């Protein structure tokens, strides 16, 4: 059970990392598209704002959860 739990936690962390990278890649594509011609005219008229990358500033939030069995 312990090995399975560890494997599940590792798998979940990898999925979260992959999803975060996919989101940041999409944000980069969107921001680049809204700044290129002729999209910049449309984005200016309709006030499309730049999207922000997903970033975790707090080091404690970056840490994987600790599981203790006592």
CHARMM-style PDB file with segment names, atoms N, HN, CA, C and O in Angstrom:
ATOM      1  N   UNK     1       0.813  -1.203   0.000  1.00  0.00      PROA
ATOM      2  CA  UNK     1       0.000   0.000   0.000  1.00  0.00      PROA
ATOM      3  C   UNK     1       0.855   1.265   0.000  1.00  0.00      PROA
ATOM      4  O   UNK     1       0.518   2.246  -0.663  1.00  0.00      PROA
ATOM      5  N   UNK     2       1.942   1.242   0.732  1.00  0.00      PROA
ATOM      6  HN  UNK     2       2.216   0.445   1.270  1.00  0.00      PROA
ATOM      7  CA  UNK     2       2.815   2.415   0.798  1.00  0.00      PROA
ATOM      8  C   UNK     2       3.437   2.699  -0.557  1.00  0.00      PROA
ATOM      9  O   UNK     2       3.502   3.854  -0.979  1.00  0.00      PROA
ATOM     10  N   UNK     3       3.890   1.666  -1.240  1.00  0.00      PROA
ATOM     11  HN  UNK     3       3.837   0.728  -0.898  1.00  0.00      PROA
ATOM     12  CA  UNK     3       4.498   1.857  -2.557  1.00  0.00      PROA
ATOM     13  C   UNK     3       3.465   2.380  -3.546  1.00  0.00      PROA
ATOM     14  O   UNK     3       3.778   3.225  -4.385  1.00  0.00      PROA
ATOM     15  N   UNK     4       2.241   1.883  -3.450  1.00  0.00      PROA
ATOM     16  HN  UNK     4       1.987   1.197  -2.768  1.00  0.00      PROA
ATOM     17  CA  UNK     4       1.183   2.333  -4.355  1.00  0.00      PROA
ATOM     18  C   UNK     4       0.841   3.793  -4.081  1.00  0.00      PROA
ATOM     19  O   UNK     4       0.636   4.560  -5.022  1.00  0.00      PROA
ATOM     20  N   UNK     5       0.775   4.190  -2.817  1.00  0.00      PROA
ATOM     21  HN  UNK     5       0.942   3.567  -2.052  1.00  0.00      PROA
ATOM     22  CA  UNK     5       0.498   5.574  -2.457  1.00  0.00      PROA
ATOM     23  C   UNK     5       1.603   6.497  -2.958  1.00  0.00      PROA
ATOM     24  O   UNK     5       1.324   7.563  -3.506  1.00  0.00      PROA
ATOM     25  N   UNK     6       2.835   6.095  -2.774  1.00  0.00      PROA
ATOM     26  HN  UNK     6       3.062   5.229  -2.329  1.00  0.00      PROA
ATOM     27  CA  UNK     6       3.961   6.898  -3.252  1.00  0.00      PROA
ATOM     28  C   UNK     6       3.912   7.050  -4.762  1.00  0.00      PROA
ATOM     29  O   UNK     6       4.167   8.131  -5.294  1.00  0.00      PROA
ATOM     30  N   UNK     7       3.582   5.965  -5.453  1.00  0.00      PROA
ATOM     31  HN  UNK     7       3.375   5.087  -5.021  1.00  0.00      PROA
ATOM     32  CA  UNK     7       3.481   6.023  -6.906  1.00  0.00      PROA
ATOM     33  C   UNK     7       2.337   6.942  -7.345  1.00  0.00      PROA
ATOM     34  O   UNK     7       2.479   7.691  -8.312  1.00  0.00      PROA
ATOM     35  N   UNK     8       1.218   6.888  -6.646  1.00  0.00      PROA
ATOM     36  HN  UNK     8       1.103   6.280  -5.861  1.00  0.00      PROA
ATOM     37  CA  UNK     8       0.079   7.750  -6.968  1.00  0.00      PROA
ATOM     38  C   UNK     8       0.429   9.225  -6.738  1.00  0.00      PROA
ATOM     39  O   UNK     8       0.075  10.076  -7.555  1.00  0.00      PROA
ATOM     40  N   UNK     9       1.110   9.530  -5.655  1.00  0.00      PROA
ATOM     41  HN  UNK     9       1.398   8.839  -4.992  1.00  0.00      PROA
ATOM     42  CA  UNK     9       1.505  10.913  -5.375  1.00  0.00      PROA
ATOM     43  C   UNK     9       2.468  11.433  -6.430  1.00  0.00      PROA
ATOM     44  O   UNK     9       2.346  12.572  -6.881  1.00  0.00      PROA
ATOM     45  N   UNK    10       3.415  10.610  -6.820  1.00  0.00      PROA
ATOM     46  HN  UNK    10       3.514   9.684  -6.454  1.00  0.00      PROA
ATOM     47  CA  UNK    10       4.363  11.001  -7.860  1.00  0.00      PROA
ATOM     48  C   UNK    10       3.651  11.216  -9.187  1.00  0.00      PROA
ATOM     49  O   UNK    10       3.940  12.173  -9.906  1.00  0.00      PROA
ATOM     50  N   UNK    11       2.735  10.339  -9.505  1.00  0.00      PROA
ATOM     51  HN  UNK    11       2.500   9.562  -8.921  1.00  0.00      PROA
ATOM     52  CA  UNK    11       1.971  10.456 -10.748  1.00  0.00      PROA
ATOM     53  C   UNK    11       1.128  11.727 -10.751  1.00  0.00      PROA
ATOM     54  O   UNK    11       1.038  12.415 -11.768  1.00  0.00      PROA
ATOM     55  N   UNK    12       0.518  12.035  -9.623  1.00  0.00      PROA
ATOM     56  HN  UNK    12       0.592  11.476  -8.797  1.00  0.00      PROA
ATOM     57  CA  UNK    12      -0.296  13.245  -9.521  1.00  0.00      PROA
ATOM     58  C   UNK    12       0.553  14.497  -9.677  1.00  0.00      PROA
ATOM     59  O   UNK    12       0.155  15.433 -10.371  1.00  0.00      PROA
ATOM     60  N   UNK    13       1.706  14.522  -9.045  1.00  0.00      PROA
ATOM     61  HN  UNK    13       2.029  13.762  -8.481  1.00  0.00      PROA
ATOM     62  CA  UNK    13       2.610  15.663  -9.175  1.00  0.00      PROA
ATOM     63  C   UNK    13       3.044  15.849 -10.633  1.00  0.00      PROA
ATOM     64  O   UNK    13       3.127  16.978 -11.116  1.00  0.00      PROA
ATOM     65  N   UNK    14       3.319  14.753 -11.326  1.00  0.00      PROA
ATOM     66  HN  UNK    14       3.251  13.835 -10.934  1.00  0.00      PROA
ATOM     67  CA  UNK    14       3.705  14.838 -12.735  1.00  0.00      PROA
ATOM     68  C   UNK    14       2.560  15.376 -13.594  1.00  0.00      PROA
ATOM     69  O   UNK    14       2.788  16.173 -14.504  1.00  0.00      PROA
ATOM     70  N   UNK    15       1.338  14.946 -13.308  1.00  0.00      PROA
ATOM     71  HN  UNK    15       1.153  14.298 -12.569  1.00  0.00      PROA
ATOM     72  CA  UNK    15       0.180  15.434 -14.056  1.00  0.00      PROA
ATOM     73  C   UNK    15      -0.036  16.926 -13.827  1.00  0.00      PROA
ATOM     74  O   UNK    15      -0.354  17.663 -14.761  1.00  0.00      PROA
ATOM     75  N   UNK    16       0.135  17.365 -12.595  1.00  0.00      PROA
ATOM     76  HN  UNK    16       0.394  16.767 -11.836  1.00  0.00      PROA
ATOM     77  CA  UNK    16      -0.009  18.789 -12.279  1.00  0.00      PROA
ATOM     78  C   UNK    16       1.064  19.593 -12.996  1.00  0.00      PROA
ATOM     79  O   UNK    16       0.774  20.656 -13.545  1.00  0.00      PROA
ATOM     80  N   UNK    17       2.279  19.111 -12.999  1.00  0.00      PROA
ATOM     81  HN  UNK    17       2.514  18.248 -12.553  1.00  0.00      PROA
ATOM     82  CA  UNK    17       3.370  19.795 -13.687  1.00  0.00      PROA
ATOM     83  C   UNK    17       3.112  19.888 -15.187  1.00  0.00      PROA
ATOM     84  O   UNK    17       3.345  20.927 -15.804  1.00  0.00      PROA
ATOM     85  N   UNK    18       2.631  18.798 -15.761  1.00  0.00      PROA
ATOM     86  HN  UNK    18       2.441  17.954 -15.260  1.00  0.00      PROA
ATOM     87  CA  UNK    18       2.313  18.786 -17.195  1.00  0.00      PROA
ATOM     88  C   UNK    18       1.194  19.772 -17.507  1.00  0.00      PROA
ATOM     89  O   UNK    18       1.274  20.504 -18.493  1.00  0.00      PROA
ATOM     90  N   UNK    19       0.154  19.800 -16.678  1.00  0.00      PROA
ATOM     91  HN  UNK    19       0.090  19.205 -15.877  1.00  0.00      PROA
ATOM     92  CA  UNK    19      -0.967  20.720 -16.896  1.00  0.00      PROA
ATOM     93  C   UNK    19      -0.518  22.175 -16.760  1.00  0.00      PROA
ATOM     94  O   UNK    19      -0.960  23.035 -17.522  1.00  0.00      PROA
ATOM     95  N   UNK    20       0.349  22.451 -15.802  1.00  0.00      PROA
ATOM     96  HN  UNK    20       0.708  21.753 -15.182  1.00  0.00      PROA
ATOM     97  CA  UNK    20       0.871  23.811 -15.611  1.00  0.00      PROA
ATOM     98  C   UNK    20       1.667  24.249 -16.844  1.00  0.00      PROA
ATOM     99  O   UNK    20       1.531  25.382 -17.306  1.00  0.00      PROA
ATOM    100  N   UNK    21       2.491  23.350 -17.367  1.00  0.00      PROA
ATOM    101  HN  UNK    21       2.601  22.430 -16.991  1.00  0.00      PROA
ATOM    102  CA  UNK    21       3.287  23.672 -18.554  1.00  0.00      PROA
ATOM    103  C   UNK    21       2.397  23.864 -19.767  1.00  0.00      PROA
ATOM    104  O   UNK    21       2.644  24.762 -20.572  1.00  0.00      PROA
ATOM    105  N   UNK    22       1.363  23.040 -19.918  1.00  0.00      PROA
ATOM    106  HN  UNK    22       1.162  22.310 -19.264  1.00  0.00      PROA
ATOM    107  CA  UNK    22       0.435  23.177 -21.041  1.00  0.00      PROA
ATOM    108  C   UNK    22      -0.297  24.515 -20.957  1.00  0.00      PROA
ATOM    109  O   UNK    22      -0.488  25.176 -21.978  1.00  0.00      PROA
ATOM    110  N   UNK    23      -0.709  24.923 -19.755  1.00  0.00      PROA
ATOM    111  HN  UNK    23      -0.554  24.386 -18.926  1.00  0.00      PROA
ATOM    112  CA  UNK    23      -1.369  26.212 -19.582  1.00  0.00      PROA
ATOM    113  C   UNK    23      -0.429  27.356 -19.950  1.00  0.00      PROA
ATOM    114  O   UNK    23      -0.814  28.270 -20.679  1.00  0.00      PROA
ATOM    115  N   UNK    24       0.794  27.305 -19.449  1.00  0.00      PROA
ATOM    116  HN  UNK    24       1.106  26.562 -18.856  1.00  0.00      PROA
ATOM    117  CA  UNK    24       1.754  28.368 -19.749  1.00  0.00      PROA
ATOM    118  C   UNK    24       2.082  28.428 -21.236  1.00  0.00      PROA
ATOM    119  O   UNK    24       2.282  29.516 -21.776  1.00  0.00      PROA
ATOM    120  N   UNK    25       2.141  27.285 -21.904  1.00  0.00      PROA
ATOM    121  HN  UNK    25       1.979  26.401 -21.465  1.00  0.00      PROA
ATOM    122  CA  UNK    25       2.355  27.268 -23.353  1.00  0.00      PROA
ATOM    123  C   UNK    25       1.189  27.925 -24.080  1.00  0.00      PROA
ATOM    124  O   UNK    25       1.395  28.677 -25.033  1.00  0.00      PROA
ATOM    125  N   UNK    26      -0.032  27.646 -23.636  1.00  0.00      PROA
ATOM    126  HN  UNK    26      -0.199  27.035 -22.862  1.00  0.00      PROA
ATOM    127  CA  UNK    26      -1.218  28.254 -24.251  1.00  0.00      PROA
ATOM    128  C   UNK    26      -1.240  29.761 -24.035  1.00  0.00      PROA
ATOM    129  O   UNK    26      -1.631  30.514 -24.926  1.00  0.00      PROA
ATOM    130  N   UNK    27      -0.825  30.195 -22.867  1.00  0.00      PROA
ATOM    131  HN  UNK    27      -0.507  29.583 -22.143  1.00  0.00      PROA
ATOM    132  CA  UNK    27      -0.764  31.630 -22.581  1.00  0.00      PROA
ATOM    133  C   UNK    27       0.241  32.309 -23.506  1.00  0.00      PROA
ATOM    134  O   UNK    27      -0.022  33.394 -24.023  1.00  0.00      PROA
ATOM    135  N   UNK    28       1.379  31.678 -23.711  1.00  0.00      PROA
ATOM    136  HN  UNK    28       1.592  30.796 -23.291  1.00  0.00      PROA
ATOM    137  CA  UNK    28       2.393  32.252 -24.605  1.00  0.00      PROA
ATOM    138  C   UNK    28       1.869  32.359 -26.039  1.00  0.00      PROA
ATOM    139  O   UNK    28       2.091  33.368 -26.708  1.00  0.00      PROA
ATOM    140  N   UNK    29       1.176  31.323 -26.508  1.00  0.00      PROA
ATOM    141  HN  UNK    29       0.996  30.503 -25.965  1.00  0.00      PROA
ATOM    142  CA  UNK    29       0.610  31.352 -27.861  1.00  0.00      PROA
ATOM    143  C   UNK    29      -0.434  32.455 -27.965  1.00  0.00      PROA
ATOM    144  O   UNK    29      -0.446  33.200 -28.945  1.00  0.00      PROA
ATOM    145  N   UNK    30      -1.304  32.571 -26.978  1.00  0.00      PROA
ATOM    146  HN  UNK    30      -1.294  31.966 -26.182  1.00  0.00      PROA
ATOM    147  CA  UNK    30      -2.337  33.612 -26.972  1.00  0.00      PROA
ATOM    148  C   UNK    30      -1.721  35.003 -26.976  1.00  0.00      PROA
ATOM    149  O   UNK    30      -2.109  35.850 -27.780  1.00  0.00      PROA
ATOM    150  N   UNK    31      -0.757  35.248 -26.078  1.00  0.00      PROA
ATOM    151  HN  UNK    31      -0.442  34.560 -25.425  1.00  0.00      PROA
ATOM    152  CA  UNK    31      -0.142  36.572 -25.992  1.00  0.00      PROA
ATOM    153  C   UNK    31       0.588  36.927 -27.286  1.00  0.00      PROA
ATOM    154  O   UNK    31       0.545  38.077 -27.722  1.00  0.00      PROA
ATOM    155  N   UNK    32       1.247  35.968 -27.893  1.00  0.00      PROA
ATOM    156  HN  UNK    32       1.282  35.033 -27.538  1.00  0.00      PROA
ATOM    157  CA  UNK    32       1.932  36.222 -29.157  1.00  0.00      PROA
ATOM    158  C   UNK    32       0.923  36.522 -30.261  1.00  0.00      PROA
ATOM    159  O   UNK    32       1.133  37.424 -31.073  1.00  0.00      PROA
ATOM    160  N   UNK    33      -0.167  35.766 -30.288  1.00  0.00      PROA
ATOM    161  HN  UNK    33      -0.338  35.034 -29.629  1.00  0.00      PROA
ATOM    162  CA  UNK    33      -1.182  35.966 -31.332  1.00  0.00      PROA
ATOM    163  C   UNK    33      -1.851  37.328 -31.203  1.00  0.00      PROA
ATOM    164  O   UNK    33      -2.114  37.975 -32.217  1.00  0.00      PROA
ATOM    165  N   UNK    34      -2.129  37.775 -29.999  1.00  0.00      PROA
ATOM    166  HN  UNK    34      -1.916  37.250 -29.175  1.00  0.00      PROA
ATOM    167  CA  UNK    34      -2.826  39.054 -29.843  1.00  0.00      PROA
ATOM    168  C   UNK    34      -1.922  40.252 -30.145  1.00  0.00      PROA
ATOM    169  O   UNK    34      -2.412  41.368 -30.313  1.00  0.00      PROA
ATOM    170  N   UNK    35      -0.615  40.029 -30.215  1.00  0.00      PROA
ATOM    171  HN  UNK    35      -0.217  39.122 -30.078  1.00  0.00      PROA
ATOM    172  CA  UNK    35       0.310  41.123 -30.503  1.00  0.00      PROA
ATOM    173  C   UNK    35       0.780  41.151 -31.946  1.00  0.00      PROA
ATOM    174  O   UNK    35       1.512  42.064 -32.329  1.00  0.00      PROA
ATOM    175  N   UNK    36       0.381  40.177 -32.762  1.00  0.00      PROA
ATOM    176  HN  UNK    36      -0.214  39.435 -32.451  1.00  0.00      PROA
ATOM    177  CA  UNK    36       0.831  40.133 -34.149  1.00  0.00      PROA
ATOM    178  C   UNK    36      -0.231  40.720 -35.074  1.00  0.00      PROA
ATOM    179  O   UNK    36      -1.413  40.783 -34.734  1.00  0.00      PROA
ATOM    180  N   UNK    37       0.217  41.143 -36.238  1.00  0.00      PROA
ATOM    181  HN  UNK    37       1.177  41.092 -36.513  1.00  0.00      PROA
ATOM    182  CA  UNK    37      -0.664  41.721 -37.247  1.00  0.00      PROA
ATOM    183  C   UNK    37      -1.464  40.619 -37.910  1.00  0.00      PROA
ATOM    184  O   UNK    37      -0.879  39.568 -38.173  1.00  0.00      PROA
ATOM    185  N   UNK    38      -2.682  40.753 -38.191  1.00  0.00      PROA
ATOM    186  HN  UNK    38      -3.157  41.606 -37.978  1.00  0.00      PROA
ATOM    187  CA  UNK    38      -3.667  41.809 -37.939  1.00  0.00      PROA
ATOM    188  C   UNK    38      -4.426  41.634 -36.644  1.00  0.00      PROA
ATOM    189  O   UNK    38      -5.328  42.420 -36.353  1.00  0.00      PROA
ATOM    190  N   UNK    39      -4.088  40.628 -35.859  1.00  0.00      PROA
ATOM    191  HN  UNK    39      -3.356  39.990 -36.096  1.00  0.00      PROA
ATOM    192  CA  UNK    39      -4.807  40.387 -34.609  1.00  0.00      PROA
ATOM    193  C   UNK    39      -4.689  41.551 -33.632  1.00  0.00      PROA
ATOM    194  O   UNK    39      -5.579  41.762 -32.808  1.00  0.00      PROA
ATOM    195  N   UNK    40      -3.598  42.307 -33.719  1.00  0.00      PROA
ATOM    196  HN  UNK    40      -2.875  42.135 -34.389  1.00  0.00      PROA
ATOM    197  CA  UNK    40      -3.421  43.409 -32.781  1.00  0.00      PROA
ATOM    198  C   UNK    40      -4.488  44.488 -32.966  1.00  0.00      PROA
ATOM    199  O   UNK    40      -4.814  45.186 -32.006  1.00  0.00      PROA
ATOM    200  N   UNK    41      -5.037  44.643 -34.165  1.00  0.00      PROA
ATOM    201  HN  UNK    41      -4.772  44.075 -34.945  1.00  0.00      PROA
ATOM    202  CA  UNK    41      -6.124  45.602 -34.368  1.00  0.00      PROA
ATOM    203  C   UNK    41      -7.388  45.125 -33.654  1.00  0.00      PROA
ATOM    204  O   UNK    41      -8.054  45.902 -32.971  1.00  0.00      PROA
ATOM    205  N   UNK    42      -7.707  43.863 -33.814  1.00  0.00      PROA
ATOM    206  HN  UNK    42      -7.167  43.231 -34.370  1.00  0.00      PROA
ATOM    207  CA  UNK    42      -8.907  43.309 -33.177  1.00  0.00      PROA
ATOM    208  C   UNK    42      -8.752  43.299 -31.661  1.00  0.00      PROA
ATOM    209  O   UNK    42      -9.684  43.660 -30.942  1.00  0.00      PROA
ATOM    210  N   UNK    43      -7.601  42.894 -31.175  1.00  0.00      PROA
ATOM    211  HN  UNK    43      -6.844  42.600 -31.759  1.00  0.00      PROA
ATOM    212  CA  UNK    43      -7.399  42.845 -29.726  1.00  0.00      PROA
ATOM    213  C   UNK    43      -7.405  44.254 -29.128  1.00  0.00      PROA
ATOM    214  O   UNK    43      -7.809  44.437 -27.980  1.00  0.00      PROA
ATOM    215  N   UNK    44      -6.962  45.238 -29.892  1.00  0.00      PROA
ATOM    216  HN  UNK    44      -6.633  45.090 -30.824  1.00  0.00      PROA
ATOM    217  CA  UNK    44      -7.015  46.619 -29.413  1.00  0.00      PROA
ATOM    218  C   UNK    44      -8.428  47.150 -29.361  1.00  0.00      PROA
ATOM    219  O   UNK    44      -8.803  47.829 -28.405  1.00  0.00      PROA
ATOM    220  N   UNK    45      -9.217  46.847 -30.379  1.00  0.00      PROA
ATOM    221  HN  UNK    45      -8.912  46.295 -31.155  1.00  0.00      PROA
ATOM    222  CA  UNK    45     -10.603  47.328 -30.429  1.00  0.00      PROA
ATOM    223  C   UNK    45     -11.434  46.718 -29.301  1.00  0.00      PROA
ATOM    224  O   UNK    45     -12.208  47.415 -28.645  1.00  0.00      PROA
ATOM    225  N   UNK    46     -11.271  45.419 -29.081  1.00  0.00      PROA
ATOM    226  HN  UNK    46     -10.642  44.853 -29.613  1.00  0.00      PROA
ATOM    227  CA  UNK    46     -12.079  44.728 -28.076  1.00  0.00      PROA
ATOM    228  C   UNK    46     -11.394  44.622 -26.714  1.00  0.00      PROA
ATOM    229  O   UNK    46     -11.894  43.933 -25.825  1.00  0.00      PROA
ATOM    230  N   UNK    47     -10.282  45.281 -26.546  1.00  0.00      PROA
ATOM    231  HN  UNK    47      -9.876  45.840 -27.268  1.00  0.00      PROA
ATOM    232  CA  UNK    47      -9.561  45.333 -25.270  1.00  0.00      PROA
ATOM    233  C   UNK    47      -9.222  43.948 -24.712  1.00  0.00      PROA
ATOM    234  O   UNK    47      -9.429  43.684 -23.527  1.00  0.00      PROA
ATOM    235  N   UNK    48      -8.704  43.072 -25.566  1.00  0.00      PROA
ATOM    236  HN  UNK    48      -8.536  43.287 -26.528  1.00  0.00      PROA
ATOM    237  CA  UNK    48      -8.237  41.776 -25.091  1.00  0.00      PROA
ATOM    238  C   UNK    48      -6.975  42.001 -24.267  1.00  0.00      PROA
ATOM    239  O   UNK    48      -5.987  42.545 -24.760  1.00  0.00      PROA
ATOM    240  N   UNK    49      -7.019  41.581 -23.028  1.00  0.00      PROA
ATOM    241  HN  UNK    49      -7.822  41.138 -22.628  1.00  0.00      PROA
ATOM    242  CA  UNK    49      -5.879  41.774 -22.137  1.00  0.00      PROA
ATOM    243  C   UNK    49      -4.896  40.614 -22.278  1.00  0.00      PROA
ATOM    244  O   UNK    49      -5.260  39.508 -22.678  1.00  0.00      PROA
ATOM    245  N   UNK    50      -3.662  40.896 -21.945  1.00  0.00      PROA
ATOM    246  HN  UNK    50      -3.366  41.795 -21.621  1.00  0.00      PROA
ATOM    247  CA  UNK    50      -2.642  39.851 -21.958  1.00  0.00      PROA
ATOM    248  C   UNK    50      -2.914  38.884 -20.812  1.00  0.00      PROA
ATOM    249  O   UNK    50      -3.284  39.300 -19.714  1.00  0.00      PROA
ATOM    250  N   UNK    51      -2.732  37.613 -21.069  1.00  0.00      PROA
ATOM    251  HN  UNK    51      -2.432  37.275 -21.961  1.00  0.00      PROA
ATOM    252  CA  UNK    51      -2.900  36.588 -20.033  1.00  0.00      PROA
ATOM    253  C   UNK    51      -1.596  36.462 -19.251  1.00  0.00      PROA
ATOM    254  O   UNK    51      -0.512  36.713 -19.779  1.00  0.00      PROA
ATOM    255  N   UNK    52      -1.718  36.074 -17.997  1.00  0.00      PROA
ATOM    256  HN  UNK    52      -2.598  35.870 -17.568  1.00  0.00      PROA
ATOM    257  CA  UNK    52      -0.540  35.929 -17.150  1.00  0.00      PROA
ATOM    258  C   UNK    52      -0.180  34.456 -17.007  1.00  0.00      PROA
ATOM    259  O   UNK    52      -1.050  33.586 -16.960  1.00  0.00      PROA
ATOM    260  N   UNK    53       1.108  34.201 -16.939  1.00  0.00      PROA
ATOM    261  HN  UNK    53       1.814  34.908 -16.977  1.00  0.00      PROA
ATOM    262  CA  UNK    53       1.596  32.846 -16.733  1.00  0.00      PROA
ATOM    263  C   UNK    53       1.267  32.382 -15.318  1.00  0.00      PROA
ATOM    264  O   UNK    53       1.164  33.191 -14.395  1.00  0.00      PROA
ATOM    265  N   UNK    54       1.103  31.073 -15.159  1.00  0.00      PROA
ATOM    266  HN  UNK    54       1.187  30.416 -15.909  1.00  0.00      PROA
ATOM    267  CA  UNK    54       0.882  30.503 -13.837  1.00  0.00      PROA
ATOM    268  C   UNK    54       2.225  30.390 -13.139  1.00  0.00      PROA
ATOM    269  O   UNK    54       3.129  29.700 -13.610  1.00  0.00      PROA
ATOM    270  N   UNK    55       2.345  31.072 -12.018  1.00  0.00      PROA
ATOM    271  HN  UNK    55       1.610  31.632 -11.636  1.00  0.00      PROA
ATOM    272  CA  UNK    55       3.582  31.039 -11.252  1.00  0.00      PROA
ATOM    273  C   UNK    55       3.244  30.888  -9.779  1.00  0.00      PROA
ATOM    274  O   UNK    55       2.284  31.485  -9.290  1.00  0.00      PROA
ATOM    275  N   UNK    56       4.023  30.099  -9.082  1.00  0.00      PROA
ATOM    276  HN  UNK    56       4.803  29.614  -9.480  1.00  0.00      PROA
ATOM    277  CA  UNK    56       3.873  29.936  -7.649  1.00  0.00      PROA
ATOM    278  C   UNK    56       5.053  30.654  -7.006  1.00  0.00      PROA
ATOM    279  O   UNK    56       6.205  30.247  -7.156  1.00  0.00      PROA
ATOM    280  N   UNK    57       4.742  31.726  -6.290  1.00  0.00      PROA
ATOM    281  HN  UNK    57       3.806  32.057  -6.168  1.00  0.00      PROA
ATOM    282  CA  UNK    57       5.797  32.526  -5.683  1.00  0.00      PROA
ATOM    283  C   UNK    57       6.213  32.003  -4.309  1.00  0.00      PROA
ATOM    284  O   UNK    57       7.374  32.136  -3.920  1.00  0.00      PROA
ATOM    285  N   UNK    58       5.282  31.417  -3.585  1.00  0.00      PROA
ATOM    286  HN  UNK    58       4.340  31.309  -3.901  1.00  0.00      PROA
ATOM    287  CA  UNK    58       5.558  30.937  -2.241  1.00  0.00      PROA
ATOM    288  C   UNK    58       6.243  29.574  -2.321  1.00  0.00      PROA
ATOM    289  O   UNK    58       5.706  28.640  -2.916  1.00  0.00      PROA
ATOM    290  N   UNK    59       7.405  29.465  -1.733  1.00  0.00      PROA
ATOM    291  HN  UNK    59       7.841  30.224  -1.250  1.00  0.00      PROA
ATOM    292  CA  UNK    59       8.171  28.214  -1.782  1.00  0.00      PROA
ATOM    293  C   UNK    59       7.453  27.080  -1.063  1.00  0.00      PROA
ATOM    294  O   UNK    59       7.606  25.916  -1.433  1.00  0.00      PROA
ATOM    295  N   UNK    60       6.676  27.408  -0.042  1.00  0.00      PROA
ATOM    296  HN  UNK    60       6.552  28.353   0.259  1.00  0.00      PROA
ATOM    297  CA  UNK    60       5.955  26.370   0.700  1.00  0.00      PROA
ATOM    298  C   UNK    60       4.888  25.717  -0.175  1.00  0.00      PROA
ATOM    299  O   UNK    60       4.604  24.530  -0.017  1.00  0.00      PROA
ATOM    300  N   UNK    61       4.297  26.475  -1.091  1.00  0.00      PROA
ATOM    301  HN  UNK    61       4.528  27.439  -1.219  1.00  0.00      PROA
ATOM    302  CA  UNK    61       3.278  25.919  -1.978  1.00  0.00      PROA
ATOM    303  C   UNK    61       3.883  25.018  -3.048  1.00  0.00      PROA
ATOM    304  O   UNK    61       3.188  24.175  -3.617  1.00  0.00      PROA
ATOM    305  N   UNK    62       5.160  25.189  -3.323  1.00  0.00      PROA
ATOM    306  HN  UNK    62       5.724  25.874  -2.861  1.00  0.00      PROA
ATOM    307  CA  UNK    62       5.846  24.346  -4.319  1.00  0.00      PROA
ATOM    308  C   UNK    62       6.162  22.957  -3.785  1.00  0.00      PROA
ATOM    309  O   UNK    62       6.334  22.013  -4.555  1.00  0.00      PROA
ATOM    310  N   UNK    63       6.236  22.835  -2.474  1.00  0.00      PROA
ATOM    311  HN  UNK    63       6.096  23.602  -1.847  1.00  0.00      PROA
ATOM    312  CA  UNK    63       6.610  21.578  -1.845  1.00  0.00      PROA
ATOM    313  C   UNK    63       5.508  20.537  -2.032  1.00  0.00      PROA
ATOM    314  O   UNK    63       4.319  20.851  -1.964  1.00  0.00      PROA
ATOM    315  N   UNK    64       5.921  19.311  -2.265  1.00  0.00      PROA
ATOM    316  HN  UNK    64       6.886  19.056  -2.321  1.00  0.00      PROA
ATOM    317  CA  UNK    64       4.964  18.209  -2.327  1.00  0.00      PROA
ATOM    318  C   UNK    64       4.455  17.942  -0.927  1.00  0.00      PROA
ATOM    319  O   UNK    64       5.197  18.115   0.040  1.00  0.00      PROA
ATOM    320  N   UNK    65       3.209  17.526  -0.795  1.00  0.00      PROA
ATOM    321  HN  UNK    65       2.607  17.385  -1.580  1.00  0.00      PROA
ATOM    322  CA  UNK    65       2.678  17.244   0.550  1.00  0.00      PROA
ATOM    323  C   UNK    65       3.419  16.080   1.191  1.00  0.00      PROA
ATOM    324  O   UNK    65       3.779  15.105   0.531  1.00  0.00      PROA
ATOM    325  N   UNK    66       3.631  16.205   2.469  1.00  0.00      PROA
ATOM    326  HN  UNK    66       3.338  16.997   3.005  1.00  0.00      PROA
ATOM    327  CA  UNK    66       4.317  15.166   3.225  1.00  0.00      PROA
ATOM    328  C   UNK    66       3.278  14.247   3.855  1.00  0.00      PROA
ATOM    329  O   UNK    66       2.350  14.716   4.514  1.00  0.00      PROA
ATOM    330  N   UNK    67       3.423  12.974   3.659  1.00  0.00      PROA
ATOM    331  HN  UNK    67       4.176  12.592   3.123  1.00  0.00      PROA
ATOM    332  CA  UNK    67       2.499  11.986   4.222  1.00  0.00      PROA
ATOM    333  C   UNK    67       3.237  11.249   5.333  1.00  0.00      PROA
ATOM    334  O   UNK    67       4.317  10.699   5.119  1.00  0.00      PROA
ATOM    335  N   UNK    68       2.636  11.244   6.531  1.00  0.00      PROA
ATOM    336  HN  UNK    68       1.758  11.691   6.705  1.00  0.00      PROA
ATOM    337  CA  UNK    68       3.246  10.580   7.674  1.00  0.00      PROA
ATOM    338  C   UNK    68       2.280   9.524   8.187  1.00  0.00      PROA
ATOM    339  O   UNK    68       1.100   9.799   8.407  1.00  0.00      PROA
ATOM    340  N   UNK    69       2.783   8.334   8.372  1.00  0.00      PROA
ATOM    341  HN  UNK    69       3.742   8.110   8.193  1.00  0.00      PROA
ATOM    342  CA  UNK    69       2.012   7.257   8.942  1.00  0.00      PROA
ATOM    343  C   UNK    69       2.579   6.952  10.316  1.00  0.00      PROA
ATOM    344  O   UNK    69       3.676   6.410  10.445  1.00  0.00      PROA
ATOM    345  N   UNK    70       1.815   7.309  11.343  1.00  0.00      PROA
ATOM    346  HN  UNK    70       0.923   7.750  11.239  1.00  0.00      PROA
ATOM    347  CA  UNK    70       2.314   7.050  12.691  1.00  0.00      PROA
ATOM    348  C   UNK    70       1.262   6.392  13.563  1.00  0.00      PROA
ATOM    349  OT1 UNK    70       1.521   6.104  14.731  1.00  0.00      PROA
TER     350      UNK     70
END
